[in-house]
């Protein structure tokens, strides 16, 4: 041990310290390191902190209540379409997805300002749903609609779970439409089931989760 320390230029000065003091210093440094990496590496810790500070962002599938005090005939309930838009009386299509309710309120106030007496618009989220589709080697393939964020593994469980007699858990595919292109993500949900995968793969509205069958010889 002394031979190893004497050859290391960084550790050499530490060898001169009393053993008790050296133990205290090393223990303190180890404690600091554990605190630094503990929170950042814990699954989901970053998401939970972010959700406490970031405002709600509207997305496809959300149902909005839009009211204009003094012009109740313009009040409406609209579900955000797959293209991110809603259709409102007098002003037509408006992009809602990707904005906060406050940002949409300000935009609508500006669009309606010449048509209403009371300059006030209120946007509230009536319901927030995430429709996704699960197909392939699952027990109940079909649409899955929830009102909270959902991972690919959660969606499969909502569809009755895997058909273990034929499902290939290592090659699950998520198909997602992003603007003018289709993107495919390959997932190993066998690792997710075993708890050995990192962050869950969270789905977006209208994603398709496909569980392929295992290749078999006949």
C-alpha positions as MATLAB code, in Angstrom:
seq = 'XXXXXXXXXXXXXXXXXXXXXXXXXXXXXXXXXXXXXXXXXXXXXXXXXXXXXXXXXXXXXXXXXXXXXXXXXXXXXXXXXXXXXXXXXXXXXXXXXXXXXXXXXXXXXXXXXXXXXXXXXXXXXXXXXXXXXXXXXXXXXXXXXXXXXXXXXXXXXXXXXXXXXXXXXXXXXXXXXXXXXXXXXXXXXXXXXXXXXXXXXXXXXXXXXXXXXXXXXX';
ca = [
       0.000    0.000    0.000;
       2.852    2.407    0.883;
       4.630    1.535   -2.365;
       1.525    2.398   -4.401;
       1.037    5.762   -2.655;
       4.647    6.815   -2.968;
       4.583    6.390   -6.758;
       1.430    8.457   -7.269;
       2.268   12.224   -7.274;
      -1.305   13.134   -6.322;
      -1.709   10.719   -3.423;
       1.801   11.057   -2.034;
       1.118   14.150    0.160;
      -1.885   12.380    1.700;
       0.352    9.641    3.043;
       1.915   12.139    5.456;
      -1.419   12.893    7.156;
      -2.407   11.024   10.288;
      -4.513    7.955    9.428;
      -7.550    9.233   11.361;
      -7.526   12.574    9.541;
      -7.074   10.825    6.192;
     -10.072    8.575    6.923;
     -12.252   11.586    7.773;
     -11.280   13.443    4.585;
     -11.908   10.422    2.330;
     -15.232    9.703    4.015;
     -16.358   13.318    3.522;
     -15.408   13.284   -0.160;
     -17.264   10.023   -0.707;
     -20.357   11.464    0.922;
     -20.299   14.503   -1.343;
     -19.945   12.308   -4.428;
     -22.914   10.152   -3.455;
     -25.153   13.197   -3.028;
     -24.077   14.636   -6.382;
     -24.889   11.565   -8.444;
     -27.718   10.127   -6.382;
     -30.472   12.556   -7.424;
     -29.438   12.972  -11.053;
     -29.169    9.254  -11.751;
     -32.389    8.198  -10.030;
     -34.959    7.245  -12.726;
     -37.626    9.876  -13.097;
     -36.027   12.388  -10.704;
     -35.349   14.878  -13.495;
     -38.922   14.556  -14.801;
     -40.520   15.163  -11.433;
     -38.423   18.289  -10.784;
     -39.166   19.618  -14.238;
     -42.911   19.044  -13.905;
     -42.974   21.177  -10.744;
     -41.529   24.241  -12.461;
     -42.563   24.073  -16.109;
     -46.031   25.299  -17.161;
     -48.549   22.969  -18.761;
     -48.115   22.686  -22.517;
     -51.169   21.964  -24.657;
     -51.002   18.950  -26.950;
     -53.014   16.996  -29.490;
     -56.059   15.346  -27.930;
     -56.544   17.943  -25.182;
     -60.093   19.287  -24.868;
     -60.241   23.024  -24.172;
     -62.997   25.224  -22.813;
     -62.777   28.691  -24.350;
     -65.023   31.408  -22.943;
     -65.397   35.090  -23.736;
     -67.202   37.020  -20.975;
     -69.807   39.328  -22.523;
     -69.915   37.265  -25.731;
     -71.216   33.911  -24.531;
     -72.322   32.963  -28.045;
     -68.639   32.542  -28.877;
     -67.982   30.160  -25.998;
     -66.897   26.764  -27.253;
     -65.359   23.447  -26.297;
     -62.706   22.217  -28.722;
     -60.449   19.195  -28.926;
     -57.011   19.864  -30.347;
     -56.707   17.970  -33.617;
     -53.801   15.823  -34.770;
     -52.407   18.826  -36.681;
     -52.345   20.805  -33.418;
     -55.179   23.160  -34.388;
     -58.635   24.113  -33.122;
     -61.447   25.858  -35.027;
     -63.078   28.886  -33.393;
     -66.084   31.046  -34.334;
     -65.296   34.150  -36.415;
     -61.527   33.554  -36.570;
     -61.265   29.992  -37.908;
     -58.253   27.730  -37.355;
     -55.740   28.498  -34.624;
     -52.667   26.485  -33.626;
     -53.022   25.455  -29.963;
     -50.601   22.547  -29.471;
     -47.218   23.495  -28.098;
     -48.515   26.599  -26.305;
     -49.420   27.142  -22.668;
     -53.055   28.065  -21.872;
     -51.864   31.594  -21.027;
     -50.095   31.963  -24.385;
     -53.202   30.790  -26.234;
     -55.362   33.184  -24.209;
     -53.171   36.135  -25.213;
     -53.246   35.120  -28.869;
     -57.032   34.724  -28.887;
     -57.452   38.040  -27.102;
     -55.523   39.717  -29.893;
     -57.540   37.907  -32.600;
     -60.884   38.734  -31.007;
     -60.095   42.278  -29.856;
     -61.960   43.978  -32.705;
     -65.009   41.706  -32.428;
     -65.873   41.633  -28.727;
     -66.772   44.348  -26.240;
     -65.158   42.754  -23.206;
     -61.446   42.257  -23.797;
     -61.096   38.977  -21.954;
     -60.583   35.354  -23.021;
     -60.280   32.351  -20.726;
     -58.754   29.040  -21.804;
     -59.018   26.030  -19.496;
     -58.123   22.391  -20.073;
     -61.288   20.318  -19.663;
     -59.587   16.984  -20.219;
     -56.219   15.794  -21.382;
     -56.098   12.466  -23.139;
     -53.327   10.549  -24.862;
     -54.699    8.187  -27.506;
     -52.168    5.590  -28.622;
     -52.477    2.277  -30.438;
     -51.040   -1.079  -29.480;
     -50.909   -3.911  -31.991;
     -49.112   -7.179  -32.625;
     -48.478   -9.921  -30.065;
     -50.523   -8.504  -27.186;
     -53.668   -9.894  -25.592;
     -56.019   -7.003  -26.422;
     -54.703   -5.051  -29.416;
     -56.382   -1.744  -30.171;
     -56.549    1.890  -29.033;
     -55.491    2.862  -25.532;
     -56.627    6.228  -24.154;
     -55.377    7.611  -20.845;
     -55.349   11.023  -19.175;
     -51.725   10.970  -18.048;
     -48.266   10.449  -19.480;
     -47.730    6.837  -20.465;
     -44.708    4.793  -21.434;
     -44.536    2.145  -24.160;
     -44.452   -0.608  -21.533;
     -47.461    0.878  -19.713;
     -49.404    0.984  -22.986;
     -48.702   -2.707  -23.614;
     -49.960   -3.514  -20.113;
     -53.125   -1.493  -20.778;
     -53.611   -3.679  -23.862;
     -53.656   -6.804  -21.702;
     -49.921   -7.390  -21.673;
     -47.678   -9.426  -23.937;
     -48.742  -12.677  -25.517;
     -45.697  -14.479  -24.172;
     -46.252  -17.500  -26.400;
     -45.249  -15.475  -29.451;
     -44.127  -11.933  -28.492;
     -40.618  -10.692  -29.218;
     -40.056   -8.295  -26.328;
     -36.580   -7.320  -27.549;
     -37.715   -5.726  -30.809;
     -40.811   -3.654  -29.978;
     -41.316   -0.784  -32.414;
     -42.915    2.603  -31.777;
     -44.108    4.339  -34.933;
     -44.471    8.109  -34.646;
     -45.562   10.726  -37.154;
     -43.400   13.824  -36.903;
     -44.562   16.576  -39.238;
     -44.040   15.211  -42.765;
     -42.115   12.048  -41.892;
     -42.601    8.767  -40.086;
     -40.064    7.866  -37.418;
     -39.571    4.395  -35.909;
     -38.008    3.643  -32.540;
     -36.876    0.131  -31.617;
     -37.226   -0.771  -27.924;
     -36.060   -3.685  -25.808;
     -38.981   -4.027  -23.381;
     -37.539   -7.219  -21.957;
     -34.949   -5.030  -20.243;
     -37.659   -2.623  -19.125;
     -39.595   -5.482  -17.529;
     -36.460   -6.588  -15.715;
     -35.874   -3.052  -14.469;
     -32.464   -2.847  -16.111;
     -33.308   -0.093  -18.596;
     -32.834    3.610  -17.828;
     -35.511    6.219  -18.481;
     -38.872    4.897  -19.747;
     -39.782    5.601  -23.368;
     -42.778    7.936  -23.083;
     -45.342    7.992  -25.864;
     -46.872   10.907  -27.720;
     -50.499   11.101  -28.860;
     -51.285    8.770  -31.771;
     -48.086    6.749  -31.447;
     -48.361    3.116  -32.570;
     -46.713    0.443  -30.426;
     -46.080   -2.737  -32.397;
     -45.026   -5.942  -30.624;
     -43.632   -8.334  -33.262;
     -43.752  -12.100  -33.085;
     -40.693  -14.215  -32.459;
     -39.200  -15.926  -35.475;
     -39.932  -19.628  -35.349;
     -38.926  -22.603  -37.526;
     -41.697  -24.790  -38.844;
];
